[in-house]
Amino acid sequence: MLRELHIRNFAVVETLDLEFGSGMNVFTGETGAGKSIIVDAMGLILGDRADSSVVRGGQDRADISAVFTLDANPTARALLGELEIETEDDEVIIRRVISQEGRSRGFINSTPVPIQQLKSLGECLVELHGQHSHQSLLKSAVQRALLDFYGHHEEQLARVRELFSRWSDLQARLGELSGSNEDREARLALLEYQVDELDSLALGEHEYAGVSAEVKRLTHLGDIMATVEAAHRSLCTDDPSALDLCAHHHQSLARLLEQEPALGSAVELVNNAVIQLQEVASELRDYLDKQDTDPGHLAAAEKRLDQILETARKHRIPPEALNEHAAQLRRDLEFLKNSTEQYELLLEQANQTLDQYREAAAKLSRQRTDSAKQMGLEISTTLARLGMPAAEFEISVSADGQASPSASGMDRVEYLFTANPGQALKPVSKVASGGELSRISLAIQVTATEHLAAGSLVFDEVDSGIGGGTASIVGELLHSLSGQYQVFCVTHLAQVAAFGDSHYHVAKMAGNNVTRTQVRKLEGDSRVEEIARMMGGARITEQSLAHAREMLGAAG
């Protein structure tokens, strides 16, 4: 549920802080006051695209944040867990910042996230129904998706998609194998040459790193040995050497022990120093004796490194990847040599997968057919309540077993409608008028919405084109949803606004060459006056006020 919405410098909104409760929240106001700006701000929070035009003039950025409670939304909580974002008090804060330069940043509980993650989370929290939703209903893909959503076909649809993806991969591999023989022979010759070249190189598993380190060491060996020899001379051969000095002072101090026992610890430490210096000297001497200063060794190591680097350059890969590259080329070569056998095996797998796909698609088709009957009846019933008692609405599911496979199955889903009895059902896009489309869209949205996972629903002037007694039915339908969901409704109809549990008035204020949109919550007389204004225009009379009170009382 959306609990708080905070907007800063967004379009004509300078500062706006709103708190919402459960039930049905309605927004009203004069045309052009900016009612839909609230919905647009919600859309940005939910991951809609944005550019610098949304930033209020003269400001550096627009800043929108929203607080949602998650008490009844396990889907959103699960997604936050996948994103490893912790929540406190079972709530989540989403923030969107858009700069004057057009850059956009998203945050979930102060954690920066990609906008796509905002969109994924937003889909779990809010369902938006815009005033032009009916336009998308004319698209076959949208009609099919709504049916699948209504019928809870997610599991079977996922199975169909999985099999389609597997079949498509197999088809792609078959296509690679079924190329011309000339192409195959050329590819085979290239692979054999490349594998022979890498076999000749005979690169050890970690050889590149070892050779690189050896070249670096041998290149600086002269400087290294000079430093070691200087240290060895200081310890052993200089006159006096460090060892001689330590040994002398050890003897001198040791003779004082009888007179000054307190020097015992110092004598012992000097003795240990002599022993350790002797060990250091021995280690340095062993190192110098073992070094091979033959310049041929550096030349050999540099030649081997050059071979490795040149081979990597020819194959256009990092030298560290040569071994894995060689292994992949060997696999490709083996696969191509056995291409005939592989082709038959892949063809058998593809045919089996296609059979499984068609079986899964047929099952999905049966589920769609069953759901279509029930969904069509519910929509027809709702249309009757919306003032179209003679209207008929059906959902046609046409299964074609010979159609090319697709990720969504092998069905054509089409919404059919007639407003008059006795007339044949035809596609919605061909027979419905603009006003009829608005009612059909609303009926479909109300029907499908009852199967939503989101906790908040937003209806932005979906009652456009509806009036009279039907408007009250629209309000009643939307309010019925508020028993299960938090509902937001932007409306210009008093009959709809009367059903709101919370009523917000949006107004545009102008002054000092500045335009601002303000929102205030209406209660008591102020709400009665707004309902009266919506019914009768600018002139409010006692009669219109009485009618407004009566309407509010009837809505409950």
C-alpha positions, 0 to 999 in steps of 0.5 A, spaced: 500 500 500 502 507 498 502 510 504 506 517 503 508 520 496 513 526 496 514 530 490 519 536 489 520 540 483 516 536 478 513 539 472 508 545 475 509 541 482 513 545 487 513 541 493 507 536 495 507 531 501 501 527 501 499 521 506 494 516 503 490 510 507 486 504 505 480 504 501 478 509 495 482 515 494 479 520 489 483 526 485 478 531 482 479 538 480 478 543 474 481 541 467 488 543 466 489 543 474 494 537 474 490 531 476 494 527 472 501 529 474 500 525 481 499 519 476 505 521 472 509 522 478 507 515 481 509 512 474 516 515 475 517 512 481 515 505 478 520 506 473 517 510 467 522 513 462 523 520 464 527 526 461 529 533 463 522 536 461 519 533 467 524 538 472 520 544 474 523 551 470 529 554 474 530 548 478 536 543 478 532 536 479 526 533 480 525 529 486 520 524 487 519 519 493 514 514 496 513 510 502 510 503 501 507 498 506 509 491 505 504 487 510 500 484 504 505 483 499 509 477 499 511 478 491 514 485 493 518 482 499 521 476 495 523 481 490 527 485 495 530 479 498 533 477 491 535 484 490 538 483 497 535 490 500 533 490 507 527 493 510 525 496 516 518 496 519 515 492 513 516 498 509 520 500 503 522 507 500 522 508 493 526 514 490 527 517 483 531 523 481 531 526 474 536 532 473 536 538 469 541 534 464 536 529 463 540 524 468 536 519 472 537 515 478 533 510 482 533 508 489 530 503 494 531 504 501 537 509 499 540 503 495 542 506 488 539 501 483 538 501 476 531 503 473 529 496 471 529 494 478 525 500 480 520 497 474 520 490 477 518 492 484 513 497 481 510 492 478 509 488 484 506 494 488 502 498 483 497 497 477 496 503 473 490 504 468 491 510 464 485 514 460 488 511 454 488 504 456 483 502 451 487 503 445 492 497 447 486 493 448 486 493 440 492 489 440 492 482 439 498 481 444 495 485 449 488 481 449 492 474 450 496 477 455 490 479 459 486 472 458 493 469 461 493 474 467 485 473 468 486 465 468 492 464 472 496 461 466 503 463 468 505 456 470 503 453 463 505 459 459 512 458 463 512 451 460 511 453 453 516 459 453 521 454 456 520 449 450 520 454 445 526 457 447 529 450 447 526 448 440 529 455 437 536 453 440 536 446 437 533 449 430 539 454 430 544 449 431 541 445 426 542 451 421 549 451 423 550 444 421 546 444 415 550 450 411 553 448 404 558 443 404 563 448 401 562 453 408 563 446 412 570 444 409 572 451 409 570 452 417 573 445 418 580 447 414 580 453 419 579 449 425 584 444 424 589 449 422 588 453 428 588 447 433 595 445 430 598 452 431 595 451 438 598 444 439 604 446 436 605 452 442 604 446 447 602 452 452 602 449 459 596 451 464 599 457 467 605 457 463 604 464 461 604 467 468 610 463 469 614 465 463 612 473 464 615 473 471 621 469 469 623 474 463 621 480 468 626 477 473 632 475 469 631 482 466 633 485 472 638 479 475 644 484 474 641 489 479 638 484 484 645 480 484 649 487 485 644 488 491 645 481 494 653 481 493 653 488 497 649 486 502 654 479 503 660 484 503 657 488 508 656 482 512 662 478 511 668 481 507 668 488 509 673 490 514 670 491 519 664 486 517 658 487 520 659 480 523 666 481 526 663 488 529 657 484 532 662 478 534 667 483 537 661 487 541 659 480 544 665 478 547 666 485 550 660 485 553 660 477 555 666 479 559 662 484 563 657 479 566 661 477 572 661 485 574 654 487 571 649 481 571 644 486 568 647 485 561 645 478 561 639 479 556 643 484 552 649 479 551 644 474 549 641 478 544 647 480 541 649 473 540 643 471 537 644 477 532 651 474 530 647 467 529 642 470 525 647 474 521 651 468 519 644 465 517 643 471 513 650 471 510 649 463 508 643 464 505 645 470 500 651 466 499 647 460 497 643 465 492 649 468 489 652 461 487 645 458 484 644 464 479 645 462 472 647 469 469 648 465 462 644 471 457 642 465 453 636 463 458 633 470 458 633 470 450 630 463 451 625 466 456 623 472 451 623 468 445 617 463 448 614 469 451 614 472 444 611 466 441 605 466 446 603 473 445 604 473 438 599 467 438 594 470 442 594 476 438 593 472 432 587 469 435 585 476 438 584 474 445 588 475 451 594 470 452 591 468 459 585 465 455 589 461 450 588 454 453 581 455 454 580 458 447 584 451 444 579 447 448 573 450 445 576 450 438 578 442 439 570 441 441 568 445 435 573 441 431 570 435 434 563 437 433 564 439 426 568 432 424 562 429 427 557 433 424 552 428 420 551 424 426 550 430 430 545 433 425 541 427 426 541 427 433 540 434 434 534 433 429 531 428 433 532 432 439 528 438 436 523 433 433 522 431 440 522 438 443 517 440 438 512 435 440 513 436 447 512 444 445 505 442 441 503 438 447 504 444 452 501 449 447 495 445 446 494 444 454 495 452 454 490 453 449 485 448 453 486 453 459 485 459 455 478 456 452 476 455 459 478 462 462 475 465 456 468 463 457 468 465 464 472 472 463 467 473 457 461 472 461 464 477 467 465 482 462 458 482 459 455 482 466 459 488 468 458 491 461 450 491 463 451 494 469 455 500 465 449 501 461 449 496 456 444 491 457 444 488 450 451 488 449 455 481 448 462 480 449 466 474 448 473 472 447 475 467 441 481 462 442 483 459 435 488 454 436 492 452 430 496 446 430 500 447 424 502 454 426 509 456 427 511 455 434 512 462 438 513 463 446 506 465 447 503 458 444 499 457 438 493 461 439 490 467 436 486 470 442 481 476 439 476 480 443 469 480 440 463 485 441 456 487 439 452 492 442 446 490 439 442 483 439 441 479 433 448 482 430 454 478 429 460 478 434 465 482 431 472 484 433 472 490 438 477 494 434 472 494 428 465 495 431 466 499 438 465 506 438 470 511 442 464 511 448 463 503 448 471 502 448 471 506 454 466 502 458 469 495 455 476 497 457 473 499 464 469 492 464 476 488 462 480 492 467 475 491 473 474 483 471 482 482 470 484 487 476 481 482 481 486 477 479 492 482 481 498 481 485 499 488 486 496 492 492 495 499 489 491 500 483 491 507 479 485 509 475 487 515 471 480 518 468 478 511 465 471 513 466 472 518 460 466 518 455 461 515 461 456 519 464 449 519 467 447 514 471 452 509 468 457 514 472 454 511 479 455 504 477 463 506 475 464 509 482 461 503 485 465 498 481 471 502 483 469 502 490 468 495 490 475 494 488 477 498 494 475 492 499 481 488 497 486 493 494 488 500 495 485 504 489 487 511 486 482 514 481 483 521 478 476 523 475 471 528 473 465 525 475 461 527 481 458 520 481 465 517 481 468 522 486 462 521 491 464 513 492 471 516 495 473 514 502 478 520 501 478 526 497 483 530 494 482 536 490 488 539 485 488 546 483 493 550 479 495 557 483 498 562 479 501 569 481 508 573 480 509 569 474 509 563 477 504 557 476 504 551 482 499 545 483 497 544 490 493 538 493 489 538 499 484 533 502 477 535 502 473 533 508 466 536 511 463 542 507 469 543 503 468 536 500 460 537 499 462 544 495 467 540 490 461 535 489 457 540 487 462 544 483 463 538 479 455 537 478 453 544 476 459 548 474 462 554 478 455 557 480 454 553 487 447 553 489 443 550 495 440 545 491 446 543 488 449 543 495 443 538 497 444 534 491 451 533 493 450 531 500 445 526 498 450 523 493 455 522 498 450 519 503 448 514 497 455 512 496 456 511 503 
